[in-house]
Amino acid sequence: MLEIRSLHTYYGDSHILHGVDLDIPEGKAVGLLGRNGMGKTTLIRSLMGFVPAASGTLAWRGQDCTGATPERMARSGIGYVPEGRGIFPNLSVRENLTMSARRGPHGRTDWDFARVMATFPRLAERLDHGGQQLSGGEQQMLAIGRALMTNPDLLILDEATEGLAPLIVQEIWRVIKLIGQTGISTLIVDRNYHAVLSHTDLAVVMEKGQVAQSGSSAALLAEPDKLARYLGV
């Protein structure tokens, strides 16, 4: 569904991504692992169009999207939950959700307001609260719910559980598993490598802006020595 080939990205004079390849198949969950500063977020921001790639190609459903704007990538069927959540603090929970509601690129309306409320009952209790009034865990639920309201084919979650309480972390992983069961592809970044590998089909490990290891998540989970080398665990 998504194919990235030989992607090179810079921040000013700093060469961040060095020829990265990434595939996300239809209906699959892919984990993106690596220590801090290895290029994971830059890769996501490059594929979303926030950071222009210096070279390489990106194809979405067979169509060349190299250099596409974030608006085009979002409308093509990619939902993005950024690190830091990015909700609108001056809008209520209801407004944050309804302003993003739309049909998917193929007319899909599986994820509507009622379904998001059923998935995140805590949000249903806080519909009139402003985004800034929510806890960190509630903000993350809102960010995920808002992305789902766009009815995406691919959902990207960057640091999905960072800084959250253990009970909220369990809830977020429950929802991520549920999302995968609905057929939406996912790309997941999280520091808890064990949780990532347990909730994904495939995984890519990055080191110094390059893909150091890739394959099935189950196979990587069974090779702790490799994980220790690249993740420092």
C-alpha positions as CSV (number, residue, x, y, z in Angstrom):
1,M,0.0,0.0,0.0
2,L,2.8,2.4,0.9
3,E,6.3,2.0,-0.7
4,I,9.2,4.2,0.2
5,R,12.5,3.7,-1.7
6,S,16.0,5.2,-1.1
7,L,14.7,8.2,0.9
8,H,17.2,10.8,1.8
9,T,16.1,13.7,4.1
10,Y,18.0,16.7,5.5
11,Y,17.4,19.3,8.2
12,G,19.5,22.1,6.9
13,D,23.0,20.7,6.4
14,S,22.3,17.7,8.7
15,H,21.8,14.5,6.7
16,I,19.1,12.6,8.7
17,L,17.8,9.8,6.5
18,H,20.2,7.8,4.4
19,G,18.5,5.8,1.7
20,V,15.6,4.4,3.8
21,D,13.2,1.8,2.3
22,L,9.9,1.1,3.9
23,D,6.8,-1.0,2.9
24,I,3.5,-1.0,4.6
25,P,1.2,-3.8,3.2
26,E,-2.6,-3.5,3.1
27,G,-4.2,-4.4,6.4
28,K,-0.9,-4.9,8.2
29,A,0.5,-3.4,11.4
30,V,4.2,-2.2,11.1
31,G,6.4,-1.3,14.1
32,L,9.1,1.4,13.7
33,L,11.8,0.9,16.3
34,G,15.1,2.6,17.2
35,R,16.7,4.7,19.9
36,N,16.0,8.4,20.2
37,G,17.6,10.4,17.3
38,M,17.7,7.5,14.8
39,G,15.3,9.2,12.3
40,K,11.9,7.6,13.1
41,T,10.0,10.8,13.4
42,T,11.8,12.4,10.5
43,L,10.8,9.4,8.4
44,I,7.2,9.9,9.4
45,R,7.3,13.6,8.7
46,S,8.9,13.0,5.3
47,L,6.2,10.5,4.2
48,M,3.5,12.9,5.4
49,G,5.1,15.8,3.4
50,F,6.0,18.0,6.4
51,V,9.7,17.6,5.6
52,P,10.7,17.5,1.9
53,A,12.9,14.6,0.9
54,A,16.1,15.4,-0.9
55,S,15.9,12.3,-3.0
56,G,14.1,9.0,-3.2
57,T,10.5,8.0,-4.0
58,L,7.2,7.5,-2.2
59,A,4.3,5.7,-3.7
60,W,0.8,5.4,-2.2
61,R,-1.4,2.7,-3.7
62,G,0.8,2.7,-6.8
63,Q,0.6,6.4,-7.3
64,D,3.7,8.6,-7.0
65,C,3.4,10.9,-4.1
66,T,7.0,12.1,-3.9
67,G,7.0,15.7,-2.7
68,A,3.2,15.7,-2.0
69,T,1.8,18.2,0.5
70,P,0.5,17.1,4.0
71,E,-3.0,18.0,2.8
72,R,-2.7,15.6,-0.1
73,M,-1.3,12.8,2.0
74,A,-4.1,13.2,4.6
75,R,-6.8,13.3,1.9
76,S,-5.4,10.2,0.2
77,G,-6.2,8.1,3.3
78,I,-3.5,8.6,5.9
79,G,-4.4,9.5,9.5
80,Y,-1.6,10.9,11.6
81,V,-1.3,11.0,15.4
82,P,1.8,13.1,16.0
83,E,4.2,13.0,19.0
84,G,2.7,15.5,21.4
85,R,-0.8,14.7,20.2
86,G,-1.5,18.1,18.4
87,I,-5.1,18.5,19.5
88,F,-6.7,22.0,19.4
89,P,-6.6,23.1,23.0
90,N,-9.2,25.9,22.6
91,L,-11.8,23.5,21.1
92,S,-14.0,21.2,23.0
93,V,-13.7,17.4,22.7
94,R,-16.8,17.4,20.5
95,E,-15.4,20.1,18.3
96,N,-12.0,18.4,17.9
97,L,-13.8,15.3,16.7
98,T,-16.5,16.8,14.5
99,M,-14.2,19.2,12.7
100,S,-12.2,16.2,11.4
101,A,-15.1,14.0,10.4
102,R,-15.2,13.0,6.8
103,R,-15.6,10.0,4.5
104,G,-12.6,8.0,3.7
105,P,-11.0,8.1,0.2
106,H,-13.3,5.3,-0.9
107,G,-16.4,6.7,0.7
108,R,-15.9,4.6,3.9
109,T,-17.8,5.9,7.0
110,D,-17.0,3.1,9.4
111,W,-15.6,5.4,12.0
112,D,-18.2,8.0,13.0
113,F,-18.9,10.0,16.1
114,A,-20.9,7.2,17.8
115,R,-18.2,4.6,17.2
116,V,-15.4,6.8,18.6
117,M,-17.6,7.4,21.7
118,A,-18.1,3.7,22.1
119,T,-14.3,3.1,21.7
120,F,-13.3,5.9,24.1
121,P,-16.1,6.1,26.8
122,R,-13.9,8.5,28.8
123,L,-14.2,11.1,26.0
124,A,-18.0,10.7,26.0
125,E,-17.9,12.0,29.6
126,R,-15.9,15.1,28.6
127,L,-17.5,16.2,25.4
128,D,-17.8,19.8,26.5
129,H,-14.4,20.0,28.1
130,G,-11.7,22.0,26.2
131,G,-8.7,20.1,24.9
132,Q,-6.5,21.8,27.5
133,Q,-8.6,20.5,30.3
134,L,-8.0,16.9,29.5
135,S,-5.3,14.6,31.1
136,G,-2.5,13.4,28.9
137,G,-4.1,10.1,28.4
138,E,-7.4,11.7,27.4
139,Q,-5.6,13.9,25.0
140,Q,-4.1,10.9,23.4
141,M,-7.5,9.2,23.1
142,L,-8.8,12.4,21.5
143,A,-5.9,12.5,19.1
144,I,-6.5,8.9,18.0
145,G,-10.3,9.4,17.8
146,R,-9.8,12.5,15.7
147,A,-7.6,10.6,13.3
148,L,-10.1,7.8,13.1
149,M,-12.9,10.2,12.2
150,T,-11.1,10.8,8.9
151,N,-11.7,7.1,8.1
152,P,-8.1,6.4,7.1
153,D,-6.6,3.4,5.3
154,L,-3.4,3.9,7.2
155,L,-3.0,5.2,10.8
156,I,0.4,6.5,11.9
157,L,1.0,6.7,15.7
158,D,4.2,8.5,16.8
159,E,5.1,7.7,20.4
160,A,1.6,6.5,21.1
161,T,2.0,5.9,24.9
162,E,4.8,8.4,25.9
163,G,4.4,9.8,29.4
164,L,1.1,8.1,30.1
165,A,0.1,6.2,33.3
166,P,0.2,2.4,33.1
167,L,-3.5,1.9,33.1
168,I,-3.9,4.4,30.3
169,V,-1.1,2.7,28.4
170,Q,-3.0,-0.6,28.6
171,E,-6.1,1.2,27.2
172,I,-4.2,2.7,24.3
173,W,-2.8,-0.7,23.3
174,R,-6.2,-2.2,23.5
175,V,-7.5,0.4,21.1
176,I,-4.5,-0.1,18.8
177,K,-5.3,-3.8,18.6
178,L,-9.0,-3.1,17.9
179,I,-8.0,-0.7,15.1
180,G,-5.9,-3.4,13.5
181,Q,-8.8,-5.8,13.6
182,T,-10.9,-3.4,11.6
183,G,-8.5,-3.7,8.6
184,I,-6.8,-0.3,9.0
185,S,-3.1,-0.5,8.4
186,T,-1.0,1.0,11.1
187,L,2.6,2.3,11.5
188,I,3.5,2.5,15.2
189,V,6.4,4.2,17.0
190,D,6.7,3.6,20.7
191,R,9.6,3.1,23.2
192,N,8.1,-0.1,24.5
193,Y,9.6,-2.4,21.9
194,H,7.9,-5.5,23.4
195,A,4.5,-3.9,23.2
196,V,5.2,-2.8,19.6
197,L,6.3,-6.2,18.5
198,S,3.4,-7.9,20.2
199,H,0.9,-5.7,18.4
200,T,2.4,-5.6,14.9
201,D,3.0,-8.0,12.0
202,L,6.2,-6.5,10.7
203,A,8.9,-4.3,12.2
204,V,11.6,-2.0,11.0
205,V,14.6,-1.1,13.2
206,M,16.4,2.2,12.4
207,E,19.9,3.1,13.4
208,K,21.6,6.4,12.4
209,G,19.0,7.2,9.7
210,Q,19.2,3.8,8.1
211,V,17.2,0.6,8.2
212,A,19.3,-1.7,10.3
213,Q,16.9,-4.6,10.6
214,S,13.5,-5.6,9.2
215,G,11.2,-8.6,9.2
216,S,8.4,-10.2,11.0
217,S,7.7,-8.8,14.5
218,A,7.6,-12.3,16.0
219,A,11.0,-13.2,14.6
220,L,12.5,-10.0,16.0
221,L,11.0,-10.6,19.3
222,A,12.6,-14.0,19.4
223,E,16.1,-12.5,18.8
224,P,16.8,-10.4,22.0
225,D,20.5,-10.1,21.1
226,K,19.7,-8.2,18.0
227,L,17.2,-6.0,19.8
228,A,19.9,-5.3,22.5
229,R,22.3,-4.2,19.8
230,Y,20.0,-1.8,18.1
231,L,17.7,-0.6,20.9
232,G,20.0,-0.9,23.9
233,V,17.6,-3.1,25.9
